[in-house]
Amino acid sequence: MRKIIEWTEAERDFWISWVNSRPPVIQDLCYQLPPDNLYRRKSSGDKVTIYSYEEDGTVTVSVQRKYNPGCCLFDRQVFGVDPEDLEDVE
């Protein structure tokens, strides 16, 4: 897995506290797909980061030029992404 953010201990504690205050479906998504990692969308090959977690069990991802040089003309968010379509980037 490729970390894109190195959290301090206080930030990690805040994240865990926030996650534990969310509905179970959001908690599951947060622990399955933490926002401090870079992922690859299997269906498109784009490298993405987590933008938000949705109560319907999907996520919104950010596709950013800095992680997709040469094939991404502009930054954008894609909603309704199935978590099974994401894999860790090594």
C-alpha positions as CSV (number, residue, x, y, z in Angstrom):
1,M,0.0,0.0,0.0
2,R,1.2,3.5,-0.8
3,K,0.8,6.1,1.9
4,I,0.1,9.6,0.6
5,I,-0.3,11.2,4.1
6,E,1.7,10.6,7.2
7,W,-0.6,11.3,10.2
8,T,0.6,12.4,13.6
9,E,-0.6,10.3,16.5
10,A,-3.2,13.1,17.4
11,E,-4.5,13.1,13.8
12,R,-4.8,9.3,13.8
13,D,-6.6,9.4,17.2
14,F,-9.0,12.0,15.8
15,W,-9.6,9.9,12.7
16,I,-10.4,6.8,14.8
17,S,-12.8,8.8,17.0
18,W,-14.5,10.3,14.0
19,V,-14.9,6.9,12.3
20,N,-16.4,5.3,15.4
21,S,-19.0,8.1,15.5
22,R,-20.3,7.2,12.0
23,P,-22.9,4.7,10.9
24,P,-21.7,1.1,10.6
25,V,-21.6,1.1,6.8
26,I,-19.3,4.2,6.9
27,Q,-17.1,2.6,9.6
28,D,-16.7,-0.5,7.4
29,L,-15.7,1.6,4.4
30,C,-13.3,3.8,6.4
31,Y,-11.4,0.8,7.8
32,Q,-11.4,-1.0,4.4
33,L,-10.3,2.1,2.4
34,P,-8.4,4.5,4.7
35,P,-8.1,8.0,3.1
36,D,-4.3,8.1,3.6
37,N,-3.6,5.6,0.9
38,L,-3.4,5.7,-2.9
39,Y,-5.6,3.3,-4.8
40,R,-6.0,2.1,-8.4
41,R,-9.4,1.9,-10.0
42,K,-9.4,-1.6,-11.7
43,S,-12.0,-0.5,-14.3
44,S,-10.1,2.6,-15.5
45,G,-6.5,2.2,-14.3
46,D,-6.6,5.7,-12.7
47,K,-4.8,6.2,-9.5
48,V,-7.2,7.7,-7.0
49,T,-7.6,9.0,-3.5
50,I,-10.7,8.7,-1.3
51,Y,-12.8,11.8,-1.3
52,S,-15.9,10.6,0.7
53,Y,-17.7,7.6,2.0
54,E,-21.4,7.1,1.1
55,E,-24.1,5.4,3.1
56,D,-25.1,3.3,0.0
57,G,-21.8,1.4,0.4
58,T,-20.0,3.3,-2.4
59,V,-17.2,5.9,-2.3
60,T,-16.4,9.1,-4.1
61,V,-12.8,9.2,-5.3
62,S,-10.6,12.0,-6.6
63,V,-8.6,11.5,-9.8
64,Q,-5.7,14.0,-9.6
65,R,-3.2,14.9,-12.3
66,K,-0.3,14.6,-9.8
67,Y,-1.0,10.8,-9.5
68,N,-1.9,10.3,-13.2
69,P,0.7,12.3,-15.2
70,G,0.2,12.3,-18.9
71,C,-3.3,10.7,-18.9
72,C,-5.4,13.1,-16.8
73,L,-6.2,16.5,-18.3
74,F,-8.0,17.8,-15.2
75,D,-8.7,16.9,-11.6
76,R,-12.1,15.5,-10.9
77,Q,-14.2,13.5,-8.5
78,V,-16.1,10.3,-9.5
79,F,-19.0,9.2,-7.3
80,G,-20.7,5.8,-6.9
81,V,-17.5,3.8,-7.1
82,D,-17.8,0.2,-5.8
83,P,-15.1,-0.5,-3.2
84,E,-14.4,-3.7,-5.0
85,D,-13.2,-1.7,-8.0
86,L,-10.3,-0.3,-5.9
87,E,-6.9,-1.9,-5.2
88,D,-3.9,-0.7,-3.2
89,V,-1.1,0.8,-5.2
90,E,2.3,-0.6,-4.2
